[in-house]
């Protein structure tokens, strides 16, 4: 991606990420959006040629930009990379573009000497989970949460 493409993608991606996290956690979009913006700023390299970092546009058969893939160094493993973002425009989903992008990620990781690719997928995203399962990804951990709502007030005792 060029610097201009990175700017457009990152703004779109931060918003999309915040929407997904807010949906998954029940947090307010504004709180999550601020945190996502800060997180992306910390993770995105300032050098587009950073080691084990790829920011790729996903193109359809006509060459139109229909999504993006961001792969970077794994946060916990020096021998691995991490898919920080993959997104296909909704109108272009279900056509094999996500699968092709993930296969490309494997090729890039292998050529860079990596032995594993990590990623996170939201529990509600059954389509993405099915794709990753079909590509041989395994569940490493499951993080669960429950929102606790304020309990109703107990009735007052008569005096």
VOLUMMI-738671 format. One line per 5 residues: number of its first residue (from 1); for each residue x, y, z of N, C-alpha, C. Coordinates in Angstrom, 2 decimals, decimal comma, padded with zeros to 5 digits. Atoms other than C-alpha are relative to their C-alpha. Example, Ala and Ser with C-alpha at 12.3 -4.5 7.8 and 13.67 -1.06 7.14 Angstrom:
REM VOLUMMI-738671
1) 000,89 -001,19 000,00 012,30 -004,50 007,80 000,90 001,20 000,00; -000,82 -001,19 -000,06 013,67 -001,06 007,14 -000,77 001,09 000,73
//
This chain:
REM VOLUMMI-738671
1) 000,84 -001,19 000,00 000,00 000,00 000,00 000,88 001,25 000,00; -000,68 -001,29 -000,04 001,07 003,55 -000,61 -000,37 000,70 001,31; 000,30 -000,75 -001,22 001,07 006,09 002,24 -001,45 000,48 000,00; 001,40 -000,44 000,08 -002,28 007,49 001,02 -000,96 -001,17 000,20; 000,85 001,17 -000,16 -003,78 004,00 000,79 000,00 -000,48 001,45
6) -000,09 000,39 -001,41 -002,53 003,20 004,30 -000,88 000,90 000,86; 000,81 -000,94 -000,78 -004,20 006,34 005,67 -001,50 -000,31 -000,15; 001,41 000,31 000,25 -007,56 005,51 004,03 -000,36 -001,33 000,65; 000,27 001,31 -000,59 -007,35 001,85 005,06 -000,03 000,06 001,51; -000,08 000,02 -001,47 -006,32 002,56 008,66 -001,21 000,68 000,62
11) 001,20 -000,66 -000,53 -009,20 004,98 009,22 -001,21 -000,93 -000,09; 001,11 000,94 000,19 -011,65 002,44 007,79 000,13 -001,19 000,93; -000,23 001,18 -000,81 -010,07 -000,42 009,68 -000,21 000,26 001,49; 000,20 -000,36 -001,41 -010,02 001,35 013,05 -001,50 000,05 000,31; 001,45 -000,10 -000,20 -013,73 002,12 012,66 -000,64 -001,40 000,01
16) 000,56 001,35 000,10 -014,57 -001,45 011,60 000,37 -000,83 001,24; -000,45 000,74 -001,18 -012,49 -002,93 014,43 -000,79 000,45 001,24; 000,74 -000,52 -001,15 -014,19 -000,66 016,98 -001,45 -000,48 -000,03; 001,38 000,49 000,11 -017,64 -001,66 015,67 -000,09 -001,46 000,41; 000,01 001,43 -000,33 -016,76 -005,36 015,97 000,21 -000,23 001,49
21) -000,26 000,16 -001,43 -015,34 -005,02 019,48 -001,20 000,47 000,82; 001,18 -000,50 -000,72 -018,30 -002,93 020,65 -001,14 -001,01 -000,09; 001,05 001,02 000,17 -020,66 -005,56 019,22 000,28 -001,21 000,87; -000,37 001,20 -000,75 -018,76 -008,42 020,85 -000,03 000,21 001,51; -000,15 -000,23 -001,44 -018,28 -006,78 024,25 -001,13 000,78 000,64
26) 001,05 -000,85 -000,55 -021,24 -004,43 024,64 000,51 001,35 000,47; -000,56 -001,30 -000,37 -018,87 -001,50 025,29 -000,52 001,07 -000,97; 000,43 -001,07 000,88 -019,72 001,89 023,86 000,97 000,13 -001,17; -000,83 -000,16 001,19 -018,47 002,50 020,32 001,05 001,07 000,22; -000,95 -001,10 -000,17 -016,84 005,81 021,32 001,21 -000,42 000,83
31) -001,11 000,46 -000,83 -014,76 004,19 024,07 000,91 -000,96 -000,77; -000,76 000,99 000,74 -013,70 001,30 021,86 000,74 000,65 -001,16; -000,61 -000,67 001,14 -012,98 003,58 018,89 001,26 000,74 000,43; -001,18 -000,72 -000,50 -010,59 005,73 020,93 001,13 -000,98 000,31; -001,00 001,02 -000,35 -008,80 002,64 022,25 000,57 -000,66 -001,27
36) -000,44 000,63 001,24 -008,64 001,07 018,76 000,95 000,93 -000,77; -000,86 -000,97 000,68 -007,16 004,25 017,29 001,39 000,03 000,64; -001,27 -000,01 -000,73 -004,47 004,31 019,97 000,78 -001,30 -000,25; -000,62 001,31 000,20 -003,78 000,58 019,53 000,60 -000,10 -001,41; -000,52 000,04 001,37 -003,40 000,87 015,74 001,24 000,87 -000,12
41) -001,15 -000,91 000,07 -001,05 003,82 016,17 001,25 -000,64 000,60; -001,13 000,67 -000,64 001,15 001,73 018,47 000,53 -001,16 -000,85; -000,39 001,21 000,72 001,17 -001,35 016,22 000,46 000,24 -001,43; -000,37 -000,25 001,40 001,43 000,14 012,73 001,43 000,50 -000,08; -001,39 -000,47 000,13 005,04 000,50 011,69 000,04 001,35 -000,71
46) -000,18 -001,28 000,69 006,24 003,93 010,65 000,75 -000,21 -001,31; -000,74 000,34 001,22 008,43 002,27 008,02 -000,78 -001,08 -000,75; 000,79 000,97 000,77 006,44 000,52 005,28 000,81 -001,25 -000,37; -000,84 001,16 000,28 009,40 -001,88 004,84 000,42 -000,71 001,28; -000,33 000,63 -001,27 009,38 -003,07 008,46 000,04 -001,53 -000,17
51) -000,18 001,45 000,06 010,49 -006,68 008,97 -001,29 -000,72 000,39; 001,17 000,84 -000,25 007,67 -009,23 008,80 -001,29 000,81 000,14; 001,22 -000,81 000,02 005,05 -006,56 008,15 -000,43 000,18 -001,45; 000,56 -000,16 001,34 002,80 -006,56 005,10 -001,36 000,69 000,12; 001,28 -000,69 000,13 -000,02 -004,13 004,35 -000,40 -000,14 -001,46
56) 000,34 000,35 001,36 -001,74 -005,48 001,27 -001,45 000,36 -000,32; 001,35 -000,20 000,50 -004,75 -004,42 -000,75 -000,45 -001,33 -000,58; 000,59 001,20 000,59 -007,06 -007,27 -001,74 -000,79 000,47 -001,21; 000,62 -000,41 001,25 -008,14 -006,97 -005,36 -000,87 -001,13 -000,55; 000,81 001,02 000,65 -010,92 -008,75 -007,21 000,56 -000,28 -001,39
61) -000,49 000,39 001,33 -010,55 -010,25 -010,71 000,16 001,18 -000,95; -000,11 -001,17 000,88 -011,03 -006,83 -012,31 001,08 000,97 000,46; -001,03 -000,89 -000,54 -008,30 -005,26 -010,16 -000,53 001,06 000,94; 000,59 -000,98 -000,91 -010,72 -003,30 -007,98 000,38 -000,33 001,45; -000,33 000,13 -001,42 -009,74 -002,74 -004,33 -001,26 -000,40 000,76
66) 001,18 000,49 -000,72 -012,17 -004,83 -002,26 000,30 -000,37 001,45; -000,32 000,33 -001,38 -010,33 -005,23 001,03 001,46 000,21 000,30; -001,38 -000,20 -000,44 -007,10 -005,26 002,97 000,42 -001,13 000,93; -000,61 000,99 -000,88 -004,76 -007,59 004,82 001,22 000,63 000,66; -001,13 -000,52 -000,76 -002,37 -006,50 007,57 000,60 -001,14 000,81
71) -000,73 001,03 -000,72 000,20 -009,00 008,80 001,22 000,67 000,63; -001,16 -000,58 -000,67 002,84 -008,08 011,35 000,64 -001,01 000,93; -000,67 000,89 -000,95 005,22 -009,57 013,89 -000,97 -000,46 001,09; 000,83 000,55 -001,07 003,52 -011,84 016,42 000,38 000,68 001,32; -000,33 -000,71 -001,24 003,27 -010,08 019,80 000,75 -000,85 001,03
76) -000,61 000,86 -001,02 004,55 -013,13 021,72 001,05 -000,98 -000,53; -000,88 001,03 000,55 006,59 -015,28 019,32 000,87 000,57 -001,11; -000,89 -000,52 001,03 009,65 -014,27 017,31 000,00 -000,82 -001,29; 000,02 000,87 001,19 009,14 -017,20 014,90 -001,35 000,00 -000,71; 001,36 -000,01 000,54 005,56 -016,23 014,01 -000,40 001,40 -000,43
81) 000,62 -001,28 000,36 003,49 -013,50 012,41 -001,46 -000,04 000,45; 001,36 -000,14 -000,50 000,04 -012,23 013,30 -000,84 000,75 -001,02; 000,93 -000,71 000,88 -002,91 -011,26 011,13 -000,75 001,00 000,88; 000,63 -001,05 -000,78 -003,90 -007,95 012,67 -001,32 000,45 -000,60; 001,24 -000,42 000,63 -006,59 -007,21 010,12 -000,14 -000,68 -001,34
86) 000,38 000,44 001,34 -008,29 -008,82 007,18 -001,46 000,39 -000,14; 001,38 -000,40 000,24 -011,40 -007,36 005,71 -000,28 000,00 -001,49; 000,49 000,01 001,37 -013,30 -007,95 002,51 -001,30 000,81 000,01; 001,24 -000,77 000,10 -015,96 -005,43 001,48 -001,18 -000,96 -000,07; 001,14 000,89 -000,13 -019,35 -006,93 002,25 -000,54 -000,50 -001,34
91) 000,54 000,38 001,31 -020,49 -006,95 -001,40 000,86 -001,03 -000,71; -000,92 000,91 000,67 -017,47 -009,09 -002,33 000,30 -001,25 000,82; -000,25 001,17 -000,84 -017,60 -011,68 000,44 -000,62 -001,25 -000,63; 000,52 001,27 000,49 -018,22 -015,34 -000,30 000,51 -000,39 -001,37; -000,54 000,27 001,33 -016,15 -015,32 -003,49 001,41 -000,59 000,05
96) -001,32 000,60 -000,12 -012,94 -016,86 -002,12 001,14 000,99 000,19; -001,06 -001,01 -000,13 -011,06 -013,58 -001,70 000,68 -000,07 001,37; -000,58 000,15 -001,33 -010,56 -014,05 002,06 000,91 -001,22 000,06; -000,82 001,22 000,05 -009,28 -017,58 001,47 001,30 000,27 -000,76; -001,20 -000,31 000,79 -006,89 -016,34 -001,22 000,95 000,90 000,78
101) -000,85 -000,89 -000,79 -005,65 -013,58 001,08 000,72 -000,76 001,11; -000,62 000,77 -001,07 -005,00 -016,04 003,91 001,05 -000,96 -000,54; -001,02 000,85 000,61 -003,15 -018,41 001,58 001,23 000,85 -000,34; -001,11 -000,92 000,25 -001,04 -015,41 000,51 000,75 000,29 001,29; -000,64 -000,24 -001,30 -000,37 -014,71 004,19 000,92 -001,17 000,36
106) -000,83 001,18 -000,28 000,92 -018,27 004,58 001,27 000,00 -000,84; -001,17 -000,04 000,88 003,23 -017,89 001,59 001,01 001,03 000,50; -000,89 -001,06 -000,48 004,64 -014,60 002,89 000,70 -000,42 001,30; -000,57 000,42 -001,29 005,13 -016,03 006,39 001,06 -001,09 -000,21; -000,95 001,08 000,27 006,83 -019,17 005,07 001,28 000,55 -000,61
111) -001,17 -000,58 000,65 009,15 -017,14 002,82 000,84 000,84 000,97; -000,72 -000,78 -001,00 010,07 -014,98 005,85 000,59 -000,88 001,10; -000,56 000,93 -000,97 011,04 -018,10 007,81 -000,85 -000,22 001,23; 000,89 000,17 -001,15 008,04 -018,10 010,14 -000,57 -001,41 000,05; 000,54 001,35 -000,18 006,61 -021,29 011,57 -001,48 000,01 000,38
116) 001,41 -000,05 -000,40 003,15 -020,05 012,57 -000,59 001,37 -000,31; 000,78 -001,23 000,15 000,45 -017,46 011,90 -001,06 -000,01 001,09; 001,05 -000,14 -001,00 -001,76 -016,23 014,71 -001,02 001,02 -000,46; 001,05 -000,98 000,26 -005,01 -014,30 014,57 -001,05 -000,10 001,09; 001,14 -000,01 -000,92 -008,06 -013,41 016,61 -001,26 000,11 -000,84
121) 001,29 -000,09 000,68 -011,62 -013,96 015,47 -001,08 000,10 001,06; 001,09 -000,17 -000,96 -014,73 -012,77 017,27 -000,89 -001,24 000,00; 000,81 001,20 -000,16 -016,90 -015,57 018,62 -001,27 000,00 -000,84; 001,25 -000,07 000,77 -020,00 -014,35 016,79 000,23 -000,12 -001,51; -000,30 -000,02 001,43 -018,22 -014,37 013,39 000,17 -001,43 -000,53
126) -000,01 001,40 000,40 -019,17 -017,89 012,32 000,61 -000,20 -001,38; -000,55 000,13 001,34 -018,24 -017,29 008,68 001,52 000,00 000,02; -001,46 -000,06 -000,09 -014,66 -016,28 009,53 000,54 -001,23 000,72; -000,46 001,19 -000,73 -014,32 -019,12 012,03 -000,01 -001,22 -000,89; 000,09 001,13 000,94 -015,45 -021,59 009,37 001,14 000,05 -001,02
131) -001,12 -000,15 000,94 -012,88 -020,19 006,91 001,30 -000,45 000,66; -001,26 000,34 -000,67 -010,03 -020,47 009,43 000,07 -001,49 000,32; 000,03 001,46 -000,25 -011,12 -023,99 010,43 000,36 -000,75 -001,27; -000,23 000,70 001,27 -011,11 -025,03 006,76 001,44 000,14 -000,48; -001,41 -000,22 000,37 -007,58 -023,62 006,37 000,97 -000,66 000,98
136) -000,85 000,73 -000,93 -006,28 -025,69 009,30 000,38 000,76 001,26; -000,29 -000,72 -001,25 -006,22 -023,05 012,06 -000,66 -000,75 001,14; 000,53 000,66 -001,19 -006,80 -024,37 015,57 -000,30 001,05 001,06; 000,32 -000,90 -001,10 -008,36 -022,71 018,59 001,10 -000,15 001,04; -001,08 000,01 -000,99 -005,57 -021,75 020,99 -000,57 000,32 001,38
141) 000,65 -000,33 -001,26 -007,73 -020,18 023,69 -001,37 000,59 -000,32; 001,32 -000,59 000,14 -011,27 -019,03 024,22 -000,18 000,97 001,15; 000,25 -001,01 -001,02 -011,94 -015,80 026,08 -001,49 000,26 000,03; 001,44 -000,19 -000,12 -015,46 -015,44 027,40 -000,28 001,13 000,98; 000,40 -001,08 -000,89 -017,32 -012,63 029,13 -001,51 000,02 000,13
146) 001,43 -000,21 -000,21 -020,71 -011,84 030,55 -000,16 001,40 000,58; 000,29 -001,33 -000,51 -022,07 -008,35 031,05 -000,93 -000,13 001,19; 000,83 000,02 -001,21 -023,44 -007,92 034,56 -000,77 001,31 000,05; 000,85 -001,18 -000,06 -026,35 -005,57 034,63 -000,29 000,32 001,45; 000,30 -000,43 -001,37 -027,22 -003,57 037,71 -001,22 -000,78 000,50
151) 001,10 000,77 -000,59 -029,40 -005,65 040,00 -001,13 000,94 000,40; 001,12 -000,86 -000,41 -032,88 -004,33 040,66 000,06 000,22 001,51; 000,00 -000,32 -001,43 -033,28 -002,64 044,03 -000,99 -000,92 000,72; 000,89 000,83 -000,82 -034,74 -004,82 046,76 -001,12 000,87 000,54; 001,10 -000,81 -000,55 -038,16 -003,72 047,98 000,33 000,45 001,42
156) -000,25 -000,54 -001,35 -038,03 -001,55 051,09 -000,84 -000,75 001,00; 000,72 000,62 -001,11 -039,01 -003,08 054,38 -000,99 001,01 000,57; 000,93 -000,98 -000,64 -042,12 -001,52 055,87 000,54 000,37 001,38; -000,51 -000,43 -001,30 -041,26 000,54 058,90 -001,04 -000,02 001,08
//
